[in-house]
Amino acid sequence: MDFSSHSILWILIIGLVIGAIAKLLMPGKDPGGCIVTILLGIAGALVATYLGQAVGWYRPGQTAGFIGAVVGAMLLLLLYRLIFRRRM
């Protein structure tokens, strides 16, 4: 999978927005705060992009769709909450 620098920048910007939306859709206290939630949004967008390309939903160089990125971020946020609540 070959991403140009423009594609990676676009994924990061969308990831910031997706992280904020995922936080709004999954209210509650997060162990890491707002910054971690936004980073999880970026990771969710990246995961959705790579998984979507691996499955064939997106062509190489095409980023994840909005809904896919939100779902990816929400899944990562849920996993994060489950992992870090058990440690505390």
C-alpha positions as CSV (number, residue, x, y, z in Angstrom):
1,M,0.0,0.0,0.0
2,D,1.6,3.2,-1.2
3,F,0.4,6.4,0.4
4,S,1.6,9.7,-0.7
5,S,2.4,12.4,1.9
6,H,-0.8,14.1,0.9
7,S,-2.9,11.0,1.6
8,I,-1.3,10.5,5.0
9,L,-1.9,14.2,5.9
10,W,-5.6,13.8,4.9
11,I,-6.0,10.7,7.0
12,L,-4.5,12.5,10.0
13,I,-6.8,15.5,9.6
14,I,-9.9,13.4,9.2
15,G,-8.7,11.3,12.1
16,L,-8.8,14.3,14.4
17,V,-12.4,15.0,13.4
18,I,-13.3,11.3,13.7
19,G,-11.8,11.1,17.2
20,A,-14.0,14.0,18.3
21,I,-17.1,12.5,16.8
22,A,-16.3,9.1,18.3
23,K,-16.0,10.8,21.7
24,L,-19.4,12.5,21.2
25,L,-21.1,9.2,20.2
26,M,-19.5,7.3,23.1
27,P,-20.0,9.6,26.1
28,G,-18.4,8.8,29.4
29,K,-15.1,9.3,31.2
30,D,-12.0,8.1,29.3
31,P,-9.0,7.1,31.3
32,G,-6.7,9.1,29.0
33,G,-8.7,12.2,28.4
34,C,-9.4,14.1,25.2
35,I,-5.9,13.9,23.7
36,V,-5.9,10.1,23.8
37,T,-9.4,10.0,22.3
38,I,-8.3,12.1,19.4
39,L,-5.2,9.9,18.9
40,L,-7.5,6.9,18.9
41,G,-9.5,8.6,16.2
42,I,-6.5,9.0,14.1
43,A,-5.6,5.4,14.7
44,G,-9.2,4.4,13.9
45,A,-9.0,6.2,10.5
46,L,-5.7,4.5,9.7
47,V,-7.0,1.1,10.8
48,A,-10.2,1.5,8.7
49,T,-8.1,2.6,5.7
50,Y,-5.7,-0.4,5.9
51,L,-8.5,-2.9,6.7
52,G,-10.7,-1.5,4.0
53,Q,-8.0,-1.8,1.4
54,A,-7.1,-5.3,2.5
55,V,-10.7,-6.4,2.3
56,G,-11.2,-4.6,-1.0
57,W,-13.6,-1.9,0.0
58,Y,-11.2,0.8,-0.9
59,R,-8.7,1.0,-3.8
60,P,-5.0,1.5,-3.1
61,G,-4.4,5.2,-2.3
62,Q,-8.0,5.7,-1.3
63,T,-8.7,6.6,2.3
64,A,-11.4,5.1,4.5
65,G,-14.9,6.4,4.3
66,F,-16.4,8.6,7.0
67,I,-18.6,5.9,8.5
68,G,-15.8,3.3,8.4
69,A,-13.4,5.6,10.2
70,V,-16.0,6.5,12.8
71,V,-16.7,2.8,13.4
72,G,-12.9,2.1,13.6
73,A,-12.4,4.9,16.1
74,M,-15.3,3.7,18.2
75,L,-14.0,0.2,18.3
76,L,-10.5,1.4,19.3
77,L,-12.0,3.6,22.0
78,L,-14.1,0.8,23.4
79,L,-11.0,-1.5,23.5
80,Y,-9.0,1.3,25.2
81,R,-11.7,1.7,27.8
82,L,-11.9,-2.0,28.5
83,I,-8.1,-2.4,28.8
84,F,-7.4,0.6,31.0
85,R,-10.4,0.2,33.3
86,R,-9.3,-3.2,34.3
87,R,-5.8,-1.9,35.3
88,M,-7.2,0.8,37.6
